Amino acid sequence: MFHDINYGDKMKIVITVGGSIIIKDNDHKKFKDYADVLKDMNTEHQLFIVVGGGKPARDYIGIARELKASEAACDDIGIDVTRLNAKLLIMALGEDAYPKVAKNFHEALEFSVSCKIVIMGGTEPAHSTDAVGSILSEFVGADLMINATSVDGLYDKDPNKFEDAKMFNEITPTEMLSILSSKENKAGTYEFLDMTAIQIIKRSNIKTLIVNGEYPKNLQKAVTGEIGTTIVSDHR
């Protein structure tokens, strides 16, 4: 069974925010909009945020590839960019955030004792932002993980390319692994949830919602209402 959640209690929530969402327009507005919502949520819940790299990360990774860097070295470049985005979100949150970017899961757990919002980016090569979020959820014993992406949920195919793409209201980790089994796993080319993330969600029964992160208030709706795609237990 997935974690039983009493929505009246303070929950431990991990939120992964794609870089393509938060750094999309290269301005401060999305950071501020996210900060406003996260501050509000933090009054009721304990928050951990994992920030992606977005286009800046892909641009730098592209340069590294042209320089014949290894995929691990390309990942390392991407990690640096995610941490820059994390620093910007900390700036937007001000005193509500722990002032340092957590570089690993032990630091994230340590920083959370402050009751401040804990922000981190990537951790090590071959782990996407979503894999980091899943591992972090497992590590801190999160009640809920919210994956903020660029579409309304998980589709059977890319909704930006196919008009007949269908969104799943619910899906199991096993079903997701089947759909994503043919996807590439190069630096900077991850789907909204990669193999590692899904396998961790499966083994630890982490309640997970995939929502449209273009609208930061969807994070609040994910906690209290029906929105996006819910990853449910294989034993539903």
N, C-alpha and C positions, 0 to 999 in steps of 0.2 A: 504493500500500500504506500501511497505517497504520504508525505508529512500531513498530519491533521492540523489544520490552521483554524485557530479561533480569531476571527477578524476583529474581535473587541480588544484583544491583547496587543501589546507592542511586539511587532515582528522584526526579525532580522532579515533584511532584504538586500540582495545583490542586484545591481542594475548595470547591464552592459550597454554602452552607448556607442554606436558605430561612428567612426570618424567622418564618414560621408554625411552624417547628420549634423554633428556639432561644429565641424570646421568647413561645412559646405560652401558658405559664401565669404569665407575669410574675413569675417567681422565679429564684433563682440556680441551682437544681439542674441544669437542662439545660446551662447554661454550664459548670458544674463537671464534669458527665459528659463533655461534649465535650472539655474541657481535659484530662481524664485520658487519653482515647484519643489525642488529638493529641500529647500529650507522649510517649506510648509510640511512636507512629508516627515522631515526629521523630528518634528515636534511629537509625532505619534509612533515612529518606528526608528530602528537603528539601521543606517544606510551605509553600504559599501558601493562605490561606483568604479567601474572599469571603463576607461576611455580608449577608443580606437584611434588609428592614425589618419584614415581618410586619404584624399588625393595627395596631400603633401607627402605622406609616407610612400605612396605608390610612385610619385615623381622621384623621390630620393632613391628608392629601390631600383627604379629604372636606370638611373645614373650608375648605381653600383653594379648592376648587371652588365652595362656597357663597359665597365672597367674590369669585367671578368671576375667579379667577386663571387664567392660561393653562395649557395642559398642560405646557409647559416649566417654568413656575413650580411646578406641582404636583410634577413630577419632582424639582425642586431640593429641595423639602420632604422628599420621600421619601429622597433621598440623605443629607440631614442625619440622618435617623433610622437609616439603615443604619450610619452612622459611629458613632452612639451605641452601637448593638449591638456594633459592632466593638471599641469601647473596653471594653465589659463583658467580652468574650471575652479581651481582652488582660489585664484584671485577673485573670480566672480562670486564665490561663496563667502569670501571674507572670514569673519570669526566663526562661522558655522562649520568650516572645514578644518580638519587637522592640517597644519601648515606645510607638511612635507608629503611628497608623493611616496607612497609605499612601493618599494621595489621588489618585495616578495610577500608571500602569504603570512609569514611570521610577523613581519612589520605591520601588515594590515590588521592582524589580530591585536598586536600590541597597541597600535594607534587607536583602536576602537575603544579602549578603556577610557579614553578622554570623553566619550559620548559625542564627539564631533563626527561629521561626515568624513569617511575615509575614502580617498581617491587614489587610484593607481592606473598605470597603463599596462604595457606588456611586461613579461618577466624573463622569458628565455626563448631561444630560437625554436621554431616549429610549433609554437603555441599561439593560436589566434587570440584575439581579444575575447571571443566567446569561450574558447577553451580556458582561458585565464579566469573568466567569470564563473565557469562551472567548477573548476578546481577550488576557487575561493569560496564558493557556496558550500562545497563539501568540507573545506578546511574549517570554516567558522560555524558550520551547522546552520546555514541559512534556512529560513522557513519558505522563502520564495525567491526565485530569480526572474527578473524581467529583462528581456532582450529587446532593446529599442533599435529598430532597423528602418529601412527606407520605404517599406511597403506595409500593408495592413496586417500581415501575418505570414504564415508559410503556405506557399502555393505548390501545385503539382509541377509547374514550370514557370519560367520568368514572366511575371505579369506585365513587365515593360516591353516584352517582345511578342507575347501571344495574347490576343484578345480573349481567347477561350480558357485562359488559365483559371483554375478553380482553387479557392482558398480552403484550407482545412480549418474547421472550428476546433477539432480535437485530433490529435495524432499521437501514436506511441513512439517511444525511442526506436523500437525495432523497425517500425514502418519508415521512420526518418532515415535510418541507416540504409535501408534498401533503396530509397529514393536518391540518396546522396553518394552511394557507393562508387559512382563513376566520375565524381567531381575531382578536379585537380587540387593539389595541396601545396602549391608554390607560394612563396612569400608574397603577400599583398593580393592574393587572388581568392581568398576564402569566401565561402557562402556565409549566410547569417549565422548558421551553426555548423561547425565542421564535425568530422568523425570523432575527434577526441572529446569535444564538448558533449556530444550526444551519448557517447559511451559512459561518461561520468554521470550524466543525468540519469541514465538507465541504472547504473550500479548502486547509486545512492538515493534513488527515488526523489530527486529534487523537483519540486513543483515549479514549473517554468511556463512563462507566457511570452509569446512573441507579439510585439505591438508596433504600430507605426510611431516612430520617434520624431517625426517631423513636428508633431504636436506634443510638447512636453507634458501637458496635462493628462495625456494618455497613460502616463505612469501611475497617476492616482486612480484612474479608471481600472487599470489592471489589478490594483489591490482590492478594490471594492465591487467591481462589476464585471460584466461579460464583454470582453473586447479581445480582438486578435485571435491567435491560435494558442490553445492550451496543450502542452505536452503532458499526456496522462500515462498512468502506469500500464505496462504490458498486461497486467492482471486485472484490468478494469472489468 
